[in-house]
Amino acid sequence: AYRENGILHYDGQLREDQRHGKGSVYWQNGDLIYEGTFQKDKRHGVGVLYWENDGRWCYKGHFKEGKSEGMGELYRNGRLTYRGQFKEDKRHGKGTGVWAHGCVLLAYEGTFKDGKEHGLGRLFRESGSDKNECVFRNCKERDMGASSFELYYDGH
């Protein structure tokens, strides 16, 4: 069944002419957009969502009423950038984020609020070395893969 002026193709279960149950959504060229479960025509339950935005992105996890909600993983160009809780399509709650700072990969393990690092957490190299406790305040999201922030560090 084609939807949205023939741009998308849906292959899966229907209920009352709405996507409901297991299914997959494809672009007209055959590229997969979403594979998982639907409820009342919206992504709901467990699924995998793909999109392009300054690289190839993938979200694997739980959805609620069309948005990422609950536990999930976010990948950019095949590399894990976040694992943890989501709320209304944003990183929110406990999780671990990974980003590049120059040629060093850094990871933050702690709490997120509205898609940004927030509050008490641990900052370390992705290799696991140099773990330091820190508090994030005034984080500003630059794009989906990087953040700028003021870091208040009180340690050795």
C-alpha positions as CSV (number, residue, x, y, z in Angstrom):
1,A,0.0,0.0,0.0
2,Y,1.4,3.4,-1.0
3,R,0.8,6.4,1.3
4,E,1.7,10.1,1.2
5,N,1.3,10.7,-2.5
6,G,3.1,7.5,-3.5
7,I,6.3,8.4,-1.9
8,L,6.3,5.7,0.8
9,H,5.5,2.0,0.6
10,Y,4.2,0.0,3.5
11,D,4.4,-3.7,3.7
12,G,2.7,-5.2,6.8
13,Q,-0.4,-5.7,8.9
14,L,-3.4,-3.4,8.7
15,R,-6.4,-2.9,10.9
16,E,-9.2,-0.6,9.8
17,D,-7.1,0.7,6.9
18,Q,-4.3,1.8,9.3
19,R,-0.8,0.3,9.9
20,H,-1.3,-1.9,12.9
21,G,1.0,-4.8,14.0
22,K,4.3,-5.7,12.3
23,G,5.3,-3.9,9.2
24,S,8.0,-2.1,7.2
25,V,8.0,1.3,5.5
26,Y,10.2,2.0,2.4
27,W,11.0,5.0,0.2
28,Q,9.8,4.6,-3.4
29,N,13.3,3.6,-4.4
30,G,13.2,0.7,-2.0
31,D,15.3,2.1,0.9
32,L,14.1,1.0,4.3
33,I,12.9,3.7,6.6
34,Y,11.3,1.8,9.5
35,E,10.8,-1.8,10.4
36,G,8.9,-2.8,13.6
37,T,5.5,-2.6,15.1
38,F,2.7,-0.1,14.6
39,Q,-0.4,0.8,16.5
40,K,-3.2,3.0,15.1
41,D,-1.0,4.1,12.1
42,K,2.0,5.2,14.3
43,R,5.3,3.5,15.3
44,H,4.6,1.9,18.6
45,G,6.5,-0.9,20.4
46,V,9.9,-2.1,19.2
47,G,11.4,-1.0,15.9
48,V,14.3,0.3,13.9
49,L,14.2,3.8,12.2
50,Y,16.7,5.0,9.6
51,W,17.2,8.5,8.2
52,E,19.8,10.8,6.6
53,N,20.9,14.0,8.3
54,D,24.6,14.8,8.0
55,G,25.3,11.1,7.9
56,R,23.3,7.9,8.1
57,W,21.4,7.6,11.4
58,C,19.6,4.6,13.0
59,Y,17.5,4.4,16.1
60,K,16.9,0.9,17.5
61,G,14.5,0.7,20.4
62,H,11.1,1.4,21.8
63,F,8.5,3.8,20.3
64,K,5.3,5.2,21.7
65,E,2.7,7.0,19.6
66,G,5.2,7.6,16.8
67,K,8.1,8.9,18.9
68,S,11.2,7.2,20.4
69,E,10.3,6.5,24.0
70,G,11.9,4.2,26.6
71,M,15.2,2.3,26.1
72,G,17.0,2.7,22.8
73,E,20.2,3.0,20.9
74,L,21.2,5.7,18.5
75,Y,23.8,5.1,15.7
76,R,25.5,7.4,13.3
77,N,27.2,5.9,10.2
78,G,27.1,2.5,11.9
79,R,28.8,3.7,15.2
80,L,26.9,3.8,18.5
81,T,26.5,7.4,19.7
82,Y,24.0,6.9,22.6
83,R,22.5,4.0,24.6
84,G,19.9,4.8,27.2
85,Q,16.5,6.3,27.8
86,F,14.5,8.4,25.4
87,K,11.4,10.6,25.9
88,E,9.5,12.2,23.0
89,D,12.3,11.6,20.4
90,K,15.0,13.0,22.7
91,R,17.7,11.5,25.0
92,H,16.2,11.8,28.4
93,G,17.0,10.0,31.6
94,K,20.0,7.7,32.2
95,G,22.3,6.9,29.3
96,T,25.7,6.9,27.8
97,G,26.7,9.2,25.0
98,V,29.8,9.1,22.9
99,W,31.2,11.9,20.7
100,A,34.5,13.0,19.1
101,H,36.5,15.8,20.7
102,G,39.2,16.4,18.2
103,C,40.8,13.0,17.5
104,V,39.8,11.7,21.0
105,L,36.5,9.8,21.5
106,L,34.8,10.9,24.8
107,A,31.9,9.2,26.6
108,Y,29.5,10.6,29.1
109,E,27.6,8.3,31.4
110,G,24.9,9.9,33.5
111,T,21.6,11.8,33.0
112,F,20.2,13.6,30.0
113,K,17.5,16.1,29.8
114,D,15.7,17.2,26.6
115,G,18.4,15.7,24.4
116,K,21.4,17.1,26.3
117,E,23.9,16.0,29.0
118,H,22.6,17.3,32.3
119,G,23.6,16.9,35.9
120,L,26.0,14.6,37.6
121,G,27.8,12.1,35.4
122,R,31.1,10.6,34.5
123,L,33.2,11.8,31.6
124,F,35.8,9.5,30.2
125,R,37.6,8.3,27.1
126,E,35.7,5.7,25.2
127,S,38.4,3.2,26.0
128,G,37.3,3.5,29.6
129,S,40.4,5.4,30.9
130,D,40.5,8.7,32.8
131,K,37.0,8.4,34.4
132,N,36.1,11.7,36.2
133,E,32.9,12.7,37.9
134,C,31.6,16.0,36.6
135,V,28.4,18.1,36.5
136,F,27.0,19.3,33.1
137,R,25.3,22.7,33.1
138,N,24.1,24.9,30.3
139,C,24.5,22.3,27.5
140,K,23.8,23.5,24.1
141,E,23.0,21.0,21.3
142,R,24.9,21.9,18.1
143,D,23.6,18.9,16.1
144,M,22.5,15.3,16.8
145,G,26.1,14.1,17.1
146,A,27.8,16.8,19.2
147,S,27.2,19.2,22.0
148,S,28.9,22.2,23.4
149,F,28.8,22.6,27.1
150,E,30.2,24.2,30.2
151,L,31.8,21.5,32.3
152,Y,32.2,22.0,36.0
153,Y,34.9,19.6,37.2
154,D,35.9,19.2,40.8
155,G,38.4,16.4,41.1
156,H,42.0,15.3,40.7
